[in-house]
């Protein structure tokens, strides 16, 4: 862009501001994974934070408040843990009906985020067996003996390390699609793949 002349009375325009995206996570495991995924992003500013609450509706309400902080999109990432998260979905929908230049999106895993992680290493047919909270985590520990909930501890070599999943993200997206629409049945499911694909699409505004 051509700089403004000094006699014009206006400051020269700066470089084009990058799109800013916030991902608000329920727990440390989600934060650890998504911070690793963040390294693949370019062309916009991406922040990954842990939410102040683990309650789905409160996370979405926090996301709507954060939307006023100059973000292009805000994602709320949380589990159902077997609970009805319809109020959280409706909260996001209500916000998006009137919001301008920003949207709040949700990425939900049923019953827990470990379903999404497990899909990197196991086929959908195997993951369907993990209907109760904690079952996907137990199967994941069999696949990755060093894995456990929370951020990666270099000294103990335990935790959630994105490198253990990085090469199979697309596999997880395809397998998640085979599980069906998220949390509409008692079967495990996740739509975290929507967040991954939004990244690939440049985080354009979603309908």
N, C-alpha and C positions, 0 to 999 in steps of 0.2 A: 504494500500500500504506500502511495506517495506521501511523504511527510507534509504536514501543514506548514505554511509559511509563518514566520514569527509575527508578521504584521496582521495575521488573521485573527489573533486574539484567542485562539484555542490551542490546547495542548496537542502534540502529535499523537496519533492513534498508536496504541501498542500492538504487539502481535496478536493474532486471533486466539481467543481464549479456548482452551481445550474443554471438551465435554467432561463434566464431573459426575461420577457415579458413586453412590454409597451402597455398600452391602452390610446390612445390620444382622448379626448372627445371634442365635440363641445361646450357643455354648462355645467352649474353647476348641472343640474338635472341628466345628465348622470354620472357625476363624483360622485354624492352622491350615486346613485344606485350601481355603479360598485365598489366603495370603500367598500360597504357592501358585495357585492358578493365576493370581494377579500378575505374576512375572511375564505371562504371555500377552498381556495387554499392551497396547500402544495407541497414541493419538488422543488420549483423554486421561484425566486424573481419576484414579480409582482408590477409594478408601474402604477398608474392611475393619469393622468395629464389632465388639461384643455388646449386645443389647443390655439395658439395665435390668430387664426382667426376663424370665423364662416362659412367661404366659403369652400365648400366641396373640391374643387381642392387644395386650399391652405393647408387644413388640411392634405390631402394625401401627398403633397409635403413635409410638415413638418415631416410626418411619415417616408418618405424615407430618410430624413436627420438624423433623430433619429436612424435609423437602423444601422448607423455606430458607435453607442455608446455602442456596445457590447450586443445588444438584440438578442434573438433567434427569436422572432416575434414582430412585431409592428402592433397594430390594430388601425384603424381610425374609430371612431364612430360619425356619423353625420346624419342629417335629409335631406330630399330633399326639404321640404317646397314648393313642387310643381314644383321645378326647375329640369332641366335635369342634372343629375350627371354623365353622360357617360364619360366626360373628366376625372373626378376623378377616375372612374373605370379603364380607359385605362392607366392612370398614374401608378396605382398600378400594372397592368398587365405588363407594359413595364419594371418596376423596377424588378419584379420577374423573368423575362426572363433571366436576366444577373446576378442577385444577387446570392451569395454563402453563405450558412450557416445562412441565415436570410430571412424572408418573410414579406411582408406588406399585411395585410388583411383588408377588409372593412366590417363594420356592419352598414347598412343603414336602416333607417325607413322612410316610406312615409305615410302621409306627415310630421309626427313628431315623436319624441321618445315616446311621451305619448301613441301612439298606442301599443308599446311594453309593457308599464306599465299596460295599460288597459287589455291586454290579460291575465294578472294574475288573473283578477277578473270577466271578461266577456267572453262569448263564441265568437268564430270567427264570427258567424252570426250577433251578436250585434255590434261588432267592425266594421264590413263592412259599417255601417251607417256613420262612422266618416271619410268622404272623404276630408274634408277641414281642414286646419291648425287650431288647437284650439278646434275642436269638441271632440276629444278624451280626452283632458284635462277637458272639462266641464263634460263629463260623468264620468271621474275618480273622480272628486270632489263630485259627487253624491254618489259614492261608498265609498270614503274615505273623509269625510268632513274636516279632518285636513290636507289633502294633498294640496300642491301647488308647483310650479316650484322652483327649487333651493335646496340648502342643508338644512338639518333639523335644525330648530331653537328651541333649547330645552326650552328657556324661553317662547316663543310664542306658542310652540308646533305646529308648522306648517313647511311644507317643504316636502322633499322627504326622507323617512326613509325606509331603506331596509327591516326592520322587517315587514313592511306592505305587502311585496311581497315574502318574503323568502320561505314560505311553498308552493308556487304555481309556482315556476320557471319552473318545468317540464310541468305543464299545459300550461304555456305561450308558451313554445317551440312547443308543439303539435298544439296548436291553430294557431300559426304563420305559421306552415306548411300548414294548411287548407286555409289560405289566399292566397296562391300561391306565385309565384316568385316575389321578391320584385320590386316595382316601375315600372312594365312593363304595368300596366293599371292605370286607374284613381282610382281604389279601394285602400284602405289603406293596407299597408303591411310592413313587417320588417324581416330582417334576423339576428337580434341580437342573436337569438337562436344559430347561428353558433358559436358565441363567447363562449356561455355557453357550447356547446358541445365540442368545442376545449379544454376547461378547463378539461372536463371529460376525454378527450382523451390524456391528458398530453401535450397539445400544440405541438404535432408532426407537422412536416412541412406539409403544405397543398399544393395540386397540383396547 
